[in-house]
Amino acid sequence: MITISFRADCPAGARAIAVPVTAADAGELRLPSYLRQAEGVARAAAAGFTGDAGSIVEVHADIDGTIRRLILVGTGAGNDGDAERAGGALTARLLTSGETGVVVDASGFDAPRRAAFAASLAQAATLRSWRFDAYRTKLPAKSKPTLTAIEIVVGEQVQAAEQAWAPLSAVSEGVAFARALVTEPGNIIYPETFVERCRALEALGVTLEVLDEAAMRELGMGALLGVSQGSEREARVLALRYDGTAGAVEQPTVFVGKGVTFDTGGISLKPGPGMEDMKWDMGGAAAVAGALHGLAGRKAKVHVVGVCGLVENMPDGKAQRPGDVVTTMSGQTVEVLNTDAEGRLVLCDVITWVQSRFKPKTIVDLATLTGAMIVSLGHEHGGIFSNDDALADGLLSAGKAVGEKLWRFPLSEAYDKLIDSPIADMKNIGPREAGSITAAQFIARFVEEGVAWAHLDIAGMVWAAKPSHTYDKGATGYGVRLLDRFVTDRLEA
C-alpha cells in the first residue's frame, strides 16, 4: 500500500498535483495561488465539471516551468463518504500511471472539516491501492503499480490531520491483513497456517489460544469435527484476545468468524465451475482477525475476543455422509442432510465454546454462510439477524457509517420449526425457501438465554467482481471497518 504524509504547504518537485473541488465550488473554479497560471487550462478542461464525489478532470499544465499532471477531483458535499470516493478515484487513476507520488492540496478545504476530510481521503487511497501480486511473476510493466506516496497539504492542521489519520491507518492495516488471508489460495492458507499468520498480532498485544482436534474432541465438538473429518488438514479453533482496558472490563465482547479455508461441499460436492472461489469461504474469520489487528493497532479501549472456527471441507473416504447424525458440544444432535451446509456446523460448536470459555454478554458472528443471501441481497448488503434490537441497530449504524451496509432479516418460531428433524434435535438445512433465515435459526439454537447475539451473513460481500472506491476486484476486507466502527460507537463511547 502507498504511504501517506501531511504537510503545511505544497512541496517542490515534479509530482502530480490534485486539488479537491466540492460541488458547491465547481462552478467557479479557484485554484491555489501557485497554480493560477494553470487556471485557464483547467477551466477549459473542466467545462461541465460538477464536482460530484469521485469525478475527475485531468490536464497537463505548465507549473513553475515544468509540465505537470494537474487533477481536479470532485468531493461532492465534502463529508467522509465523499472524501473516500475522491481518494479512491484519485488512487485508481494514478496507481499504474507512471507517477510515483501525488500532492493533494486540501489547504483550501473548509477549515473545521479539513483534518477529518484529509484522513478519510487518505484511508480510501490506502485501501484502494492494496493489491495482491505475490504470485504474478510476469506482470507487464504498464500493469505494475508506480504510485508509492501521497502527500496531503492541510495548512496549519498537520497535527490534527495526523491525529485523525492514526486510527484509520491502523484499521487500514487490519483490512489489508484480512484481504491477504482471503486472497491466498487454499494450499497456502489452511487452518494451521491461518493460525501462524495470526501470530503476527502478538506484537500488537493480542494473545492467542489455540484448540487442536484432540482438544476439540475432548470438549465434544462433534459438529465442527464432522466437517473436518474428510480433510488431511486438521481443524483449529483460534481465539484472539485483546484487552485495551487493562482488566477494567472483565467480560469481553466476542466476535466469531466462520473459517472454512476451502469448501468443496464435501460429499454434497459443489459444481466444478467457480469452485476455486471457495478459498474465500473463510471471509468471516479473516474479518474477525483483521478487526482484532486494527483494534490492537490503534490501541482501542475495549476488551474483545475474536474466535475463528477453522476447517477444510473435503470429500474424502472418511468424510461425513448426508444423513449422518452428529452430537454438538452443547449436547444437541444434528442430522446432516447436506454436507455443503457446513458453516453452521462449525459456528454452533464455536459459539457454545465461546459462551463456556469467555462468558460474554454479546456475540457477533460473521460468516459467508448461504448462497441464498446473495440471491436475496446481491453484493450490495450483508444480511443481519439478531435477538437484540439495540445490538442490531448498532451494527446497522456502523455499517452505514463506513459503507459496509447491512439489511436486517427476521427470526421467528415459524422459521425455526422448518429445521426440526424426525430423528435428531434438528437438521442442518430447511426447505429451499428462506434458506438464509433457517441457517440463522440453526445458529440461534446454540445461543444461551441472556446473551445478545447477531449473525452477519456476508456471503455476497467478501469478494468483488468489480472495483469500488475502496477496493479493486477481489478481496474486499468487508467486516473489518464495520466491527471497528461498532466498537468505536458502542463500546468505547
Phi, psi and omega in degrees: 000159182286161176263149183239137172217159181239141184226158177280328181216172184287128180284157175285159178128176188262027180289158170294153179236132176241139179238117176292137180228121178284163178299326181292332184261354187295329182289330179237077186298125176231121180261159174305154188303324182286354178251006185300329181292340178262002187294323180297313179298317181295318180297319180297317181289333186268014177302123182088355180289125185255353180077015177302144184303125178090353177285150186222137168239130184234132175224165169247127186222158176280114179236111182055042175082004180235133176284118184230156177282126178242126185237129170261124182240123182290139180237016175053234179277351177085013178280181184300317180297320179291323177298320178296318179297321179294313181296320179292317180296318180298316181293318178300322181292324189257350191303317181243027187277348189100340175287136177263340180209156176220142175257123176258111183269096179259016185295337180269001181287151181315120189303314182298335183254358193296314183296315179295319177300313181298320180293319179295318177298318180296320181295316179298319179298318179296313181295319182290337182277349183294133177220160178234097183245020188302328185250012181261099185269348183232044180289126179301147183303321182289347179261355181278139177297138176245332184289121182241343186211142171235126176251125184250121181272121184232015179065229184280002186259030181300311182297318179296320179293320178296321178293322178290328183282329187306308179292326178293325177296317179297318179295322178299322176294325175295320177298316179298322178298314179296316181299319180296319178300316182292325186281328181302142180289165185293340177278352178255313178255113173222177190311313183294318183283333172301314178300315182297321177299323183286348177296342175298337181287344178299327179294342180265000180100013178268135176257144184249139171232130186234131173255127173268183185293328178297317179293320179294323179296319179294326179282345179086029181280066185292331181289310179297315181293331176297322177295320187281342195292346177271359185254148172286342180271124179288146177287161174217148165247125183244125175248125179249113182252131174230121179240099177269009180257003181055038177088357182293328176254111185282314183271118181281154163280138186243130171253131181242134181237133172288126183234062174277100191291336166205135186236102174278346189097349183071214179299327173279066193298136175290158172299149181297312181299124179088355182296335180300336178292344186287006169292338181265016178284005173252022182298329177293315178295321178297320178296320178295314179297318179295322178296317177296322177302312181292316181297316178292322181297325179264006177057051180297143180272074186206153175249110186227142171239129175252124184240128182244122173269110192248117179214165170239133184255105187233154183264058179279170175297340179267358186294151178293151185256152168302130183103345177296152174244129180241153177254123182280169178299331180286348184096345177287148182253149183229128170273117184271098180277333181219118183286351176274355171263059190268334185299321180292333177289326175290311185295323185296319179287322180295317180294322176298315180296319180302316182292325177287321188277319190245348178051050183282156171269339184225133175230132172238122176250147179235133184205138167279077198268316189223139170296334179299331178292323178292322176299320183287313191241357183062222183242028182256330181222150163270158178266147177230136175233141182203152174263008186218116185296321181295319178295315179300316181297321179296319179288320177299317180294317180296317179297318179296320183296326184254004179080017175250081195284149177234155175227128186277138177245160183275159168231143178194165180298326181298319177289323183299323181297338183291346179250014173293140181251147178284346183234355179219182180293329180198165172248159188273358172220153172257202177289177183298320183287151178056039185298322179289326182288316180294330175296318178293322178298324177300311181296322183301333181292349182252002179268126185285156178303134177091354178265123174284127188224141172225139178244123179252112176269106188248031185303326183268006192243343188275347182222133186241137177272349178220153184284160174232184180285348178242003177202156173268185175302141179117214184294135183260335187074019181305136178108330182293308181291326178299309180296319180298317180293322176301316178298314181300315186281324191249335184251332179262340186299000000 
